[in-house]
Amino acid sequence: MTQTPSKSHGRLSIGATLKPRELMSDTPDLAGVWKAKILTLFPEAFPGVLGESLTGKALQQGLWQLETVDLRPFGIGKHKNVDDTPAGGGAGMVLRADVLGEAIDHAMAGTTAPKGGNWPLIYLSPRGRRMDQKMMQTFARCDGLTLLCGRFEGVDERVLEHYGIMEVSLGDFVMTGGELAAQALIDATVRLIPGVLGNHASTEEESFSSGLLEHPQYTRPAEWRGHQIPEVLMSGHHGKIADWRQEMSETITQERRPDLWAAHQARASDD
Ligand SMILES: C[S@@+](CC[C@H](N)C(=O)[O-])C[C@H]1O[C@@H](n2cnc3c(N)ncnc32)[C@H](O)[C@@H]1O
């Protein structure tokens, strides 16, 4: 269920702000199952695309769990204000430390983090470390993640310092909120959890898993608008197909991502 402040927070009782959409996006508590807890002003944005296809099916099957924590009920005063003007002046608004602190404490209480578990607290932020496959592999091995989605000009810095929050970025651009970045992170992580993808081998062969970009893929029809599928893929010769794919992977990585290619070569010379 969506978590809203309990009576002990002195503001609202559980269920008081539940909306049908929030109930739909959250899944029941299953012990030991990887879980994403999302602190957001827009809980209705979840599960979003995560509710579709393989991630959606896995969510329904209880292979991973999703919980949204609405920031609004933790707001201050009659209007439940969550933001205020930046100290020192300037444009926009900043999410308040006191509001976020209450919401984070509430969210973290239901995780393994206070018991020494492996449950990182992450703020989606353009200033953060850029997401990559290695990071997602690490996240998939955690008990779960708590993800704070910013809005406006971001969050009061003291919150980040107080909780030692890890900042993670989707890329070198600025979005209006952290929700899309959270969904990207969850999607890329959840598909690495055993059982989520039908064919586990497919995560081992795809881009980045070996440090290289993936080779081209083709399917029927064998000829499309005069373009043929490369002959070797139709040969049925597994050894030749594997060699061709490896060669294509290397060529594409070399051409498109010299940084990955250099790292790949450095690893190869270490071995
Ligand atoms: C308009 S942005 C704030 C940008 C901030 N003032 C800055 O210049 O770094 C609002 C929120 O969107 C999210 N966001 C924006 N771009 C992002 C990115 N590239 N990766 C992850 N989150 C992002 C963050 O949660 C951020 O708090």
The ligand as an ORCA input file, in Angstrom:
! r2SCAN-3c Opt
* xyz 0 1
  C      14.709     20.958    -12.703
  S      15.563     19.661    -11.926
  C      16.641     20.527    -10.823
  C      17.927     20.855    -11.455
  C      18.910     21.539    -10.506
  N      18.477     22.866    -10.214
  C      20.280     21.585    -11.164
  O      20.570     22.511    -11.893
  O      21.070     20.617    -10.949
  C      14.357     18.970    -10.857
  C      14.594     17.531    -10.462
  O      14.602     16.709    -11.605
  C      15.424     15.584    -11.383
  N      16.369     15.496    -12.504
  C      16.570     16.411    -13.472
  N      17.495     16.017    -14.344
  C      17.915     14.803    -13.940
  C      18.882     13.877    -14.429
  N      19.618     14.134    -15.507
  N      19.051     12.726    -13.767
  C      18.334     12.452    -12.658
  N      17.401     13.291    -12.139
  C      17.187     14.454    -12.771
  C      16.087     15.769    -10.036
  O      15.432     14.961     -9.087
  C      15.877     17.247     -9.764
  O      15.793     17.537     -8.385
*
